[in-house]
Amino acid sequence: MRLLILSLLMCSVFVYGQNINYVTSKNASKKARKYFYKARNQSTLNPDQAIKYYEKAIKKSANFIDAYIELGLLYDGLHQYEY
């Protein structure tokens, strides 16, 4: 019974994940891309500003997976593990 429930759970996660329209730096809106690239340019020189730009990019495109990844990497590099 546990195996059946686990299998159904895994299948539902897989199916749900297929229905999400992820946004990347190639298909994001123009404003989201602008903030994304500004953040990348600032990430080593001014990480606090880069965080703000990544957050703005995510606000413009909520499913902007590239911005989430880069923001997570930036937080990791700063050893900020709590949001």
N, C-alpha and C positions, 0 to 999 in steps of 0.2 A: 504494500500500500504506500509506504514512504517513497519507494522508487517511482511509482506512478505519479504521485504528487510532485516529486522533484522533476520528473520528465515533463509534466505539463507546465510547471513553472518555467523551466528552461525554454520550452517552445514558445510560451507567451512572451518572454523577454526577447527572444530572437525575432518574432513577428513584429512586436512593438518597435524594436530598433530599426526595422526595415522601413517603417512609415515616417520616420523623422527626416525632414529635409534639412540636412546640414548645409551651412554656408561656409565657404572657404574664401581665401583671399582672392580667388579667381572669379567668384560669382557674388561677392558681397556688394552691397550698395556702395556708391561712390563715396559717401560720407564715412561709412564704416571703414572702407579701405584707407581713406585719408588718415583717420585716427590710428588705424592699425600700423601703417608705415611710419607715422610720427612716433608711435610707441617703440617700434623696433629701433629707430634712430636714437632714441633717448635711453634705451634700456641699460646701457653700460655707463653713460655719462650722468644721467639723472633718473635713477630707477623710480623715485616717487612720482615724477611726472609721467613716466612710462606707464605706471600702474593706472593713473588717471586716464591716459589715452586708451589703454586697453579696455577699461571699464566703459568709456564712451563708445568705443567700437562695438562692444557687446550690447550696449543700450540701443544702438542703431540697428543691429542685427542680432537678435536674441540667440540664434542658433549658430553663431560665428565660431565654429570649432577651432580654427587657427588662433583666434584671439584668446580663447579659453586656455589652449595649450601653452601659448607663449606667456600668458599671465601666470599660469601655474609654474612654469619653469623660472620665471622671474622671482616669484615668491620663494621657490625652492632655493635659488641662488642667494637670496637674502636671509635664508633660514627662518622665514616667517611661515610657520606651519598652521597657525590659527588665523581665521578670517575674522 
